[in-house]
Amino acid sequence: MSPIGPTPQFGTAEYASSGEICKSCKQPISGNYYRINGMLACQRCAEQVQQQLPKDTHAAYVRGITFGIGAAILGFVLFAAFVIITGISLGYISLAVGFLVGKAMKMGSSGIGGRRYQIAAAALTYAAVSLAAIPIAIHYQGLAHHRSEAQTNSQGAAPQSDEQPGEVDNPPLEETQPRAKPNLVSAFGMMALLGLASPFLELQNPVNGILGLVILFVGIRIAWQLTAGPKLEILGPFENNSPGALPSAPG
């Protein structure tokens, strides 16, 4: 147990009838006072709360981002695998992705949150869900290609050539020229851009597109809320010139 006593609790605003009692230690307030989430607190309790708040550091942020990226990759795999295996495009998985990212970031940062954590969590959630469209599209393109080949083969074998065995035509000159190698970086970049834009490209089907966007933004909101900072407002110090009548909390 801490030598300065139990951690002050300030969950719901309650005021002592005398207006001069600390909500945490129940002792009369003398000298400077604070308001923690609207409740009266003495200087000792307010300082104790400030000391016990987790400190945001660069290391904590990096750990939070690292855990968040891992969760985003997991969500990406789960989203794509579910659609590929079942053939069902279920946008509600976006909610699970947002939950995974938010929880992972809060775990990595040891409970620290705040605006920059929220922005990172929202971006990772959006990226995980939208980029899952890339492996899904590749899968369905592969299926279409196999169907096309099967249909071609079912129409019969190609007619036999009149050439004698061993006779090989000289290939045209243009076919002997080496083909230009595809730029893998450009191709990957284009796929990534299309993936990131995929939630909005789905608006070509207005009903499903709008529903998918709404669910995605709800998932982002879940990640945003989970990575919020502590809901603790400490105001003060205020001077207590009249011990018998402390001013009321601002409305």
N, C-alpha and C positions, 0 to 999 in steps of 0.2 A: 504494500500500500504506500502511496505517496506520503512523504512526511508532512506535507502541507494540507493533508486531508483529502477526502474524496473529490472526484472531478465534479465541478458544478454542472448542474443540469438546467438547461433553459429551453424547454420544449414548447410550452404554451404560455402566453402572457398572462400573468396573474399579479395582482398588486395587493400589498399588505394594506390593511385598513388605515394604519397610521401613516403610510406613505414614506416611511423612513427605515424599512426593514429590508435587508439584503435577501433576495429570493433564495440564494444558495445556502448561506451560513446562518440565516435567520437572526443575524446580529444587527443592532442599530447602526445606521450609516452615519459616520462623522467625517468631516472633511470632503474630499472629492468623491464623486460617485459616477457610475456608468449605467448605461442601459444596454442590456444584451437581449436582442430580439424583443425590445420594448419593455423588458423587465428591469427593475432596479437591482443594482449589484454594487457591492463595495469595491474599493480599489484592489484589495487583495484577491478577491475572487475573479475579478476581471483580468488581472494580470496572470492568474493561474490558467484561465481559459486560453489566453493568448499564447502562453508558453506551451500548452498541450496541443495546439493546432498543428497539424503536419506541415512541414516546410516544403514549399515547392522548389526543387533544384533542377539543374540541367540533367543530372544523372537520373532523377526520378522520371523526368519527361522522356528521356531516351529509352528507359526501361518500359515505360507505358507505350511508346510508339512501337517498340520491338514486339511486345506482347500483342498489341493491336494488329500489327502486320501478320503475325502468325495466325491470329483468329480470323482475319480477313481472308487469308489463303485457305484456311479450313472451310470457311463459309462459301468461298468460291467453288471449292471442290464439291462440297455437299450440294450446292444449288445445281451445278452442272450435272453431277452424277444422278441426282434425283430425276431431272428432266430426261436425260439420256436413257436411263434404265426403265422408267415408267412411261415415258412418252407424254407425261402430263406436265404442262407448264403451270406450276402452282406458285403464284407470286407471294403467297403468304410466307414462303421461306425467307423472304427479305426481313421479316420480323425476327426470325431466329438469328439471322446474320447480324443485325443490329444489336441484339442482346449479347451475342458472343463477343463482338468487338468491344462493346462498352464494358462488359465484365472483365475481359482480358486486360484492357488498358487500366482499369482501376486496380486490378490485381498487380500489374507490373509496376504501377506507380505507388504501391503501398497505400492506397486509399486517397491519394492526392488527386484533385480534379481542378477544373477551371476552364476558362474560355478556350485556351489553346488546345487543351485536351479534347474539348467538345468539337472544335473544328476538325481536328485530326480524326476523331471517331466518325464524324459525319462523312468525311472524304473517303475513309477506308471502307465504310459500309456501302457507299455508292459505287466505289470502284469494284468491290467484290461482287456485287449483284450484277452490275452492268457488263463487266468483262466476262462473266459466265456465259454470255451470249456467244462468245467466240467458239469455245469447244462444242457448244450445242449446234451452232451453224455448221461447223466442220463435220460433225456427226451426221447431220441430215443431208449434207451435200454428198457425203460418202454413200449413204443409203440410196440416194437418187442415182448416183453413178453406177452402183451395183445393179440396180433395177434396170437401168438402161442397157448395161452389158448383157444381163440375162435375157432381156427382150430381143436384143440383136441376135444372140446365139440361138434363141428359140425359132427364129425365122429361117434357119437352115444354114448349112456351111457355105462358104464362098465358093463360086465356080472354080474348077480346076484350071490351071494355066496351061497354055499350049507349048510352053517352053520345055525343052528337053532337060532332063536332070543334069546338073552340073553347069548349065548355062546361066550366067548371072549378068543382068543388064548393068551397064555402068550407071551409077547414080548421077542424077543431074548435078551440074557444077554447084548450084546454089545450096544443095543439101550437104555438100562436102565441107562447107564453111562452118567453122565452130559457132554454135549458138551463144548468144550473149547470156551470161549467168544472171539469174534474177538477183536483184538487190534485196537481200534478206532483211536488212535494217529497215528499208523503206516499206517492204511488205508487212513486217511486224508492226511498224508504226501506223500504217494504214488500218490494220486489223484492230489495233488498240483504240484508234480514234473511232472506228465504227462501233466497237464494243461499248465505249463510253457514251456514245450517242444512242445506243440501242433502246434505252427506255423511252426516248422521244421519237425514235423511228417507228416504234410500235403504235404510235398515234395514227398511222395509216389505217389501223382498225380502231376507230374512236372509242368504242365501248371498252374493249380489252386494254387498249393503250392507257386510257385515263385511269381505269381501275388499277393497272399495274403501277402507274406513277404514284397514285395515292398510297398504295400499300408500301411502296419503296420509301416514300417520305415518312410514313409512320415508323418504319424500321429505323430510318435515320434519326427520327425524334427519340426513339428508345435509346439509341447509342448516345445521343446528345444529353439526355436526362441522366443516364448512368454515369457519365463522366463530368457531371457538374461539380462545382466546388462545394464546400460545406455551407449549409444554409444558416450561417451565424453572422449576425450584424452586431458589432460592438461599437457603440457611440460613447464618446466622452474623451477625457474626463470633463465633468461639469463641476462647477463650484457650488458647494452646499452652504450658502450664506445663512439660510434659515432652516435649521435642523427639523423643525416641526412641520414644515410644509414644502416638500420637494415638488417641483413643477411636474405636471403630468406629461406622459409620453406624447409626442406629436401625433396628430391624427392622420 
